[in-house]
Amino acid sequence: MRKVLVSLMVLSFLPALATAAVTNPDDFEGYALTTDWIPTVIGEGWLRYGELGDPQTGSSVGIITGTLAGNTTQVLELNTNNGYEEPGSGENLTGEWNMSVPDSAVPVTQYSMEFAATGFLFGSEYRNLIARKSLAGETGVLIEIGYGNWWGGGMGIPEANLLAADYDAEGNRTWDIEAILGVNGEFDPDTGTFVPGNEVWYVVEFEDDNVLSKTRARIYDKTTTPGAEDGWTSWLTHDPDYNGLDYADGGVIVAITNGIGEWDNFSMTEAPVVAHLEGDANNDGLVSADDYASVQGHFGETGANGIDGDANNDGLVSADDYASVQGHFGDTAGVGGVSVPEPATMLLLAAGSLLLVKRKRKS
């Protein structure tokens, strides 16, 4: 019994597991196979359309069995190339996923979907566009994925970008743009390996910080397992006051293809609240000498709680943050951001627990 008591006392210092809910994931397994899919929003959560309404001749939207070895489950196919052989319409062929939540509901919303570029448009071009739109129809976040001269980096060159909508002092829409190179450089215009027909499924992930109105994204080969922070772009700001870009009423996810593309496993995750690790000025999950440098580099800055340099999470980088780093030096973030003392501290706690048990036994 005493051994159990000691174990429980030590384990009580470890954090509890944080969870997040996946909202209405869609893997297309529940639909009938068809090359002319006509979904209903109420029943299936989707719309499909071309530039003039229904897909034009030479375009099709279908639920098919995946054509690649990497995914032979049911998938959504967007095809603007007229049966894989003749030149198609080239229109923007769209699948619209009507699943979203208001920004105010959760601090961070995470989105994920998978795609494979299975065929060219016009023999040499390909493009995807993924967007988050408000219910008012305003686009706040775009991910462009292209190959060739049409959204790519030029003939035979891949490219991917994250765009976040903002507006200038005159009220004109502007875009912050950053290249998405891929976790392993798959979309680097100089060395990237992405090409339509390469039989690779890719995962696209993006996150919206609903408190700070910021967005980041990454793309990687589905057969790989990147680290939690590998390959992300920096956080780009989209202005929450521009025509509903805060998604106050929810929104939709739009997937557009020019060429032949297969899509699968759309999901939206409401990320758990992550507690701030006291002393962690650079937000890397470890209180170390790097945090002193972060405080020094951002000294005097103000902003939202947890900005770079803000070790004590009060929104101001000041001398108090040096003290916070010193007081928590060596601590690390556990699951859900809960502080875990450094190993030496854990040993002292365990030793103290043993002494308490021994004293009780003598008495």
ZAMARGU-4260 file (C-alpha; in steps of 0.2 Angstrom, whole numbers, plus 5000, padded with zeros to 4 digits):
<rodrens>
0) 5000/5000/5000 | 5014/5012/5004 | 5022/5009/4987 | 5006/5013/4979 | 5004/5029/4989
5) 5022/5035/4984 | 5018/5031/4966 | 5002/5041/4966 | 5010/5055/4975 | 5024/5056/4961
10) 5012/5054/4947 | 5000/5067/4953 | 5013/5080/4947 | 5010/5074/4929 | 4997/5083/4918
15) 4981/5075/4913 | 4978/5071/4894 | 4970/5086/4885 | 4958/5081/4871 | 4950/5089/4856
20) 4934/5085/4846 | 4934/5082/4828 | 4919/5090/4821 | 4909/5081/4807 | 4924/5072/4798
25) 4920/5067/4780 | 4928/5052/4772 | 4915/5049/4758 | 4912/5031/4764 | 4893/5034/4766
30) 4889/5039/4748 | 4884/5029/4733 | 4898/5028/4720 | 4893/5040/4705 | 4902/5050/4692
35) 4888/5063/4693 | 4887/5067/4712 | 4873/5079/4716 | 4874/5082/4735 | 4862/5092/4746
40) 4868/5103/4760 | 4855/5097/4772 | 4858/5079/4770 | 4876/5078/4766 | 4885/5095/4770
45) 4891/5098/4753 | 4888/5108/4737 | 4896/5106/4720 | 4897/5118/4706 | 4906/5125/4691
50) 4909/5143/4686 | 4891/5144/4678 | 4882/5133/4690 | 4882/5115/4686 | 4898/5108/4680
55) 4901/5111/4661 | 4903/5098/4648 | 4920/5091/4650 | 4919/5092/4669 | 4912/5080/4682
60) 4911/5078/4701 | 4910/5060/4707 | 4912/5048/4722 | 4924/5035/4716 | 4935/5022/4722
65) 4952/5029/4724 | 4963/5026/4709 | 4980/5026/4718 | 4988/5012/4728 | 4990/5025/4743
70) 4971/5026/4745 | 4958/5014/4738 | 4944/5019/4749 | 4930/5030/4742 | 4935/5048/4738
75) 4928/5064/4730 | 4935/5067/4712 | 4934/5084/4704 | 4938/5082/4685 | 4939/5096/4673
80) 4948/5085/4659 | 4933/5076/4651 | 4936/5058/4654 | 4955/5059/4656 | 4958/5061/4638
85) 4951/5076/4628 | 4954/5094/4634 | 4941/5099/4646 | 4932/5115/4651 | 4946/5122/4662
90) 4933/5129/4674 | 4935/5131/4692 | 4926/5115/4698 | 4921/5117/4716 | 4917/5106/4731
95) 4910/5116/4746 | 4910/5108/4763 | 4897/5117/4774 | 4905/5113/4790 | 4913/5127/4801
100) 4911/5135/4818 | 4910/5153/4824 | 4927/5160/4829 | 4921/5164/4846 | 4917/5146/4850
105) 4935/5140/4851 | 4952/5149/4852 | 4960/5139/4838 | 4952/5129/4824 | 4962/5116/4815
110) 4957/5110/4797 | 4964/5095/4788 | 4961/5087/4771 | 4970/5076/4759 | 4972/5077/4740
115) 4981/5068/4726 | 4984/5076/4709 | 4980/5062/4697 | 4980/5071/4680 | 4984/5087/4671
120) 4973/5101/4663 | 4978/5104/4645 | 4992/5092/4646 | 5004/5103/4657 | 4994/5112/4670
125) 4986/5109/4687 | 4980/5119/4702 | 4970/5117/4718 | 4963/5131/4729 | 4957/5128/4747
130) 4948/5143/4755 | 4939/5147/4771 | 4924/5158/4768 | 4912/5167/4779 | 4894/5164/4777
135) 4893/5181/4769 | 4904/5174/4755 | 4920/5183/4760 | 4936/5174/4759 | 4949/5176/4773
140) 4961/5162/4770 | 4967/5154/4754 | 4979/5140/4750 | 4985/5139/4732 | 4993/5123/4725
145) 4999/5124/4707 | 5010/5116/4694 | 5015/5124/4677 | 5011/5141/4672 | 4994/5141/4680
150) 4997/5145/4698 | 5013/5135/4698 | 5030/5143/4697 | 5031/5141/4678 | 5032/5127/4665
155) 5035/5111/4674 | 5038/5119/4691 | 5027/5116/4707 | 5022/5130/4719 | 5011/5132/4735
160) 5006/5148/4744 | 4996/5153/4760 | 4986/5169/4758 | 4978/5179/4772 | 4966/5193/4768
165) 4968/5210/4776 | 4964/5228/4770 | 4973/5244/4769 | 4968/5261/4776 | 4957/5265/4761
170) 4947/5249/4764 | 4955/5240/4749 | 4958/5221/4751 | 4976/5216/4752 | 4984/5199/4755
175) 4998/5193/4765 | 5007/5179/4756 | 5020/5166/4761 | 5026/5151/4751 | 5022/5134/4758
180) 5037/5124/4754 | 5031/5107/4761 | 5038/5098/4776 | 5051/5090/4765 | 5052/5103/4752
185) 5039/5095/4741 | 5033/5112/4734 | 5049/5121/4733 | 5050/5129/4716 | 5068/5124/4714
190) 5069/5107/4721 | 5051/5101/4724 | 5045/5084/4719 | 5026/5088/4717 | 5019/5084/4700
195) 5002/5078/4694 | 5002/5060/4691 | 5016/5056/4704 | 5004/5044/4714 | 5006/5053/4730
200) 4993/5058/4743 | 4996/5074/4752 | 4989/5081/4768 | 4985/5099/4769 | 4983/5107/4787
205) 4979/5125/4792 | 4975/5133/4809 | 4966/5148/4813 | 4970/5157/4829 | 4953/5165/4833
210) 4959/5176/4847 | 4973/5184/4837 | 4965/5182/4820 | 4981/5173/4813 | 4983/5158/4801
215) 4996/5146/4797 | 4998/5131/4785 | 5008/5116/4780 | 5008/5102/4767 | 5016/5085/4768
220) 5017/5068/4760 | 5004/5057/4768 | 5016/5042/4770 | 5027/5053/4782 | 5025/5058/4800
225) 5031/5076/4803 | 5034/5083/4820 | 5021/5094/4828 | 5029/5110/4822 | 5038/5104/4806
230) 5035/5113/4790 | 5023/5127/4796 | 5022/5144/4788 | 5023/5158/4800 | 5007/5165/4807
235) 4999/5177/4795 | 4986/5190/4800 | 4969/5191/4793 | 4959/5207/4799 | 4943/5201/4809
240) 4934/5218/4804 | 4935/5215/4786 | 4918/5210/4780 | 4916/5195/4791 | 4933/5188/4791
245) 4931/5183/4809 | 4918/5170/4803 | 4907/5176/4817 | 4893/5165/4810 | 4903/5151/4805
250) 4908/5148/4787 | 4912/5135/4774 | 4928/5126/4767 | 4930/5127/4748 | 4941/5115/4738
255) 4943/5119/4719 | 4952/5109/4706 | 4958/5113/4688 | 4964/5096/4681 | 4960/5079/4689
260) 4961/5078/4708 | 4955/5066/4722 | 4950/5072/4739 | 4948/5063/4755 | 4947/5065/4774
265) 4940/5082/4777 | 4940/5086/4796 | 4939/5101/4808 | 4946/5100/4825 | 4942/5112/4839
270) 4959/5114/4847 | 4960/5113/4866 | 4965/5128/4876 | 4983/5127/4880 | 4989/5134/4896
275) 5004/5145/4896 | 5020/5138/4903 | 5026/5151/4915 | 5044/5157/4911 | 5042/5151/4893
280) 5045/5168/4884 | 5048/5161/4866 | 5034/5148/4868 | 5044/5133/4863 | 5038/5122/4878
285) 5055/5124/4888 | 5061/5137/4900 | 5079/5139/4896 | 5092/5152/4892 | 5084/5156/4876
290) 5070/5163/4885 | 5081/5177/4893 | 5086/5181/4875 | 5068/5182/4870 | 5064/5194/4884
295) 5079/5205/4880 | 5075/5205/4861 | 5057/5211/4864 | 5059/5221/4880 | 5046/5235/4881
300) 5034/5227/4869 | 5015/5226/4873 | 5001/5215/4865 | 4991/5200/4868 | 4995/5189/4882
305) 5009/5177/4877 | 5018/5188/4864 | 5036/5184/4861 | 5046/5189/4877 | 5031/5188/4888
310) 5036/5175/4900 | 5023/5179/4913 | 5009/5180/4901 | 5003/5198/4906 | 5004/5206/4889
315) 5020/5217/4893 | 5038/5212/4891 | 5046/5219/4906 | 5059/5215/4920 | 5045/5204/4928
320) 5048/5192/4913 | 5066/5190/4918 | 5060/5185/4935 | 5048/5173/4928 | 5061/5164/4917
325) 5073/5163/4933 | 5059/5156/4944 | 5054/5142/4932 | 5070/5138/4924 | 5071/5120/4917
330) 5052/5118/4917 | 5044/5110/4902 | 5026/5110/4895 | 5017/5094/4897 | 5001/5088/4888
335) 4989/5103/4887 | 5003/5115/4891 | 5003/5111/4910 | 5020/5114/4918 | 5031/5099/4922
340) 5045/5103/4934 | 5063/5099/4929 | 5069/5081/4933 | 5079/5087/4949 | 5063/5094/4956
345) 5053/5078/4952 | 5067/5068/4962 | 5066/5080/4977 | 5047/5078/4977 | 5048/5059/4976
350) 5061/5059/4990 | 5050/5070/5001 | 5035/5058/4998 | 5046/5043/5004 | 5051/5053/5020
355) 5033/5056/5024 | 5029/5038/5022 | 5044/5032/5033 | 5040/5045/5047 | 5022/5039/5047
360) 5028/5021/5049 | 5039/5025/5064 | 5025/5034/5073
</rodrens>
